[in-house]
């Protein structure tokens, strides 16, 4: 991997984590408060351990010896850095779009929430996948797996809360919009609508 692509990758994740922390302090949705520490702490631990491994901080001579591929030199590495940035930007867009909690308890189904029910997690997972491919080491894929488990657990806790609070409105939304991976037809339709 070129040193500049690796530096860019670390900068992207660092900046995103700083922005994410600032947004979390400013806009803390009711769903985050409602799931409580019992669900938040395991998610946070899985996510932080996942990022630690994903970025190669837990790797050693084992990972270098068993590198899965070396496709990141030149343009390939920068392409994956761009995909990481796209995933992180999608997650940030979703977080900003959600904004402050609405006291009317309405289902947010516009913007990125028209594509998936948990676009913040989808964007972060997409970025994590691109990062793992860029790293090409076993511990990066272990980190990706930890992030995936953490996000799925957190999304399930949020889903339980939203179904309880919003009832049929959320049920109808959940029947039409996937949890983490957008349906191809839904993605195409939403992108066309956004382009108009």
matplotlib code that plots the C-alpha trace (Angstrom):
import matplotlib.pyplot as plt

x = [0.0, 1.3, 2.1, 0.0, -3.1, -2.6, -2.2, -5.4, -7.3, -6.3, -7.1, -10.6, -11.4, -10.0, -11.9, -15.1, -14.8, -14.3, -17.3, -19.4, -18.6, -19.5, -22.8, -23.6, -23.1, -25.3, -28.0, -28.8, -31.9, -34.5, -33.8, -30.2, -31.3, -34.0, -31.9, -29.8, -26.3, -27.1, -27.2, -24.8, -21.8, -21.5, -22.1, -19.4, -16.9, -17.5, -17.3, -14.1, -12.3, -13.5, -12.1, -8.8, -8.4, -9.7, -7.1, -4.4, -3.4, -3.7, -1.7, 1.8, 4.1, 1.3, -0.8, 2.1, 3.1, -0.5, -1.6, -4.5, -3.7, -1.7, -4.0, -3.7, -0.7, -1.4, -4.9, -6.5, -5.6, -6.9, -10.1, -10.7, -9.9, -12.6, -15.1, -14.2, -14.9, -18.2, -19.4, -18.4, -20.0, -23.2, -23.2, -22.6, -25.4, -27.8, -26.9, -27.3, -30.6, -32.0, -31.3, -32.9, -35.7, -39.1, -41.6, -44.4, -42.8, -42.9, -41.1, -38.2, -38.4, -36.8, -33.2, -31.0, -33.7, -35.7, -32.9, -32.3, -33.7, -30.3, -28.2, -25.7, -24.7, -24.9, -22.5, -20.1, -20.2, -19.5, -16.5, -15.3, -15.6, -13.6, -11.0, -10.7, -10.2, -7.6, -5.7, -5.9, -5.0, -6.9, -7.2, -8.9, -11.6, -11.9, -12.4, -15.1, -16.9, -16.9, -18.3, -21.0, -22.0, -22.0, -24.2, -26.6, -27.1, -27.6, -30.0, -32.0, -32.3, -33.3, -35.9, -37.5, -37.8, -39.1, -41.7, -42.9, -43.0, -44.2, -46.3, -48.0, -46.3, -42.9, -44.1, -45.3, -41.9, -40.0, -42.0, -40.9, -37.4, -34.6, -32.6, -29.0, -28.6, -30.7, -32.8, -31.5, -34.9, -35.3, -31.8, -32.4, -35.8, -34.4, -31.4, -33.6, -35.9, -32.9, -31.5, -34.7]
y = [0.0, 3.4, 5.5, 8.4, 6.2, 4.8, 8.3, 9.4, 6.4, 7.2, 10.9, 10.0, 7.8, 10.2, 13.2, 11.1, 10.0, 13.6, 14.8, 11.9, 12.7, 16.4, 15.5, 13.0, 15.6, 18.1, 15.9, 13.0, 11.3, 9.9, 6.4, 6.6, 7.7, 5.0, 2.0, 2.7, 1.8, -1.9, -1.8, 1.1, -0.2, -3.5, -1.7, 0.9, -1.7, -3.9, -0.8, 0.6, -2.8, -3.3, 0.0, -0.7, -4.0, -2.6, 0.1, -2.5, -1.4, -5.0, -6.5, -7.8, -10.0, -12.6, -10.2, -9.2, -12.8, -13.8, -10.7, -11.8, -9.6, -6.6, -4.7, -1.3, 0.1, 3.0, 3.8, 0.8, 2.0, 5.5, 4.1, 2.2, 5.4, 7.1, 4.4, 4.7, 8.4, 7.8, 5.5, 7.9, 10.8, 8.8, 8.0, 11.7, 12.8, 10.4, 11.7, 15.3, 14.5, 12.9, 16.1, 16.8, 14.4, 15.4, 15.6, 14.5, 11.0, 10.7, 8.1, 9.7, 8.2, 10.8, 11.3, 8.4, 6.9, 6.2, 3.7, 1.9, 2.1, 2.5, 4.5, 5.7, 2.0, 1.2, 4.0, 3.1, -0.6, 0.2, 2.3, -0.5, -3.0, -0.7, -0.2, -4.0, -4.6, -1.8, -3.3, -6.9, -8.4, -11.0, -8.7, -6.0, -8.5, -9.5, -5.8, -5.6, -8.6, -6.9, -3.7, -5.7, -7.5, -4.3, -2.4, -5.3, -5.5, -1.8, -1.7, -4.5, -2.6, 0.6, -1.4, -2.7, 0.8, 2.3, -0.4, 0.1, 3.9, 4.4, 1.3, 0.7, 3.6, 2.1, -1.4, -0.1, 1.7, -1.5, -3.5, -1.2, -0.2, -2.7, -2.5, -2.2, -3.1, -1.1, -3.0, -2.3, -1.0, 1.2, 2.6, 3.4, 5.0, 7.1, 8.3, 9.3, 11.2, 13.0, 13.9, 15.8]
z = [0.0, -0.8, 2.3, 1.1, 0.6, 4.1, 5.6, 3.7, 5.1, 8.7, 8.3, 6.9, 9.8, 12.4, 10.9, 10.7, 14.3, 15.4, 13.4, 14.6, 18.2, 17.7, 16.0, 18.7, 21.4, 19.5, 18.1, 20.4, 19.1, 21.5, 20.2, 21.4, 24.9, 25.0, 24.3, 27.4, 28.4, 28.4, 24.6, 24.0, 25.8, 24.0, 20.7, 21.5, 22.6, 19.5, 17.2, 18.8, 18.8, 15.2, 14.1, 16.0, 14.1, 10.9, 10.7, 11.4, 14.9, 16.2, 13.3, 13.5, 11.6, 11.2, 9.1, 7.0, 6.4, 5.5, 3.6, 1.5, -1.5, -2.6, -4.9, -3.2, -5.0, -7.2, -8.4, -6.7, -3.3, -4.0, -5.4, -2.1, -0.2, -2.3, -1.5, 2.2, 2.0, 0.2, 2.9, 5.7, 3.9, 3.5, 7.2, 8.1, 5.7, 7.4, 10.8, 9.8, 8.0, 11.1, 13.1, 16.4, 17.6, 16.5, 19.3, 17.1, 16.9, 13.1, 11.0, 9.1, 5.6, 3.4, 2.2, 3.0, 5.2, 1.9, 1.0, 4.3, 7.8, 9.3, 6.8, 9.4, 10.0, 6.3, 5.4, 8.2, 7.2, 3.5, 4.6, 6.9, 4.0, 1.7, 4.4, 5.1, 1.3, 1.2, 4.2, 2.9, 6.2, 8.3, 11.4, 9.2, 8.3, 11.9, 12.7, 9.9, 11.5, 14.9, 13.4, 11.6, 14.8, 16.8, 14.2, 13.8, 17.6, 17.9, 15.0, 16.5, 19.8, 18.0, 15.9, 19.0, 20.4, 17.2, 16.8, 20.3, 20.0, 16.5, 16.0, 12.7, 11.0, 11.6, 10.7, 7.3, 6.8, 7.8, 5.3, 2.4, 3.3, 4.1, 7.3, 6.1, 2.4, -0.2, -2.7, -6.2, -7.4, -4.4, -4.8, -8.5, -7.8, -5.0, -6.9, -9.8, -7.5, -5.9, -9.4, -10.3]

ax = plt.figure().add_subplot(projection="3d")
ax.plot(x, y, z, "-o")
ax.set_aspect("equal")
plt.show()
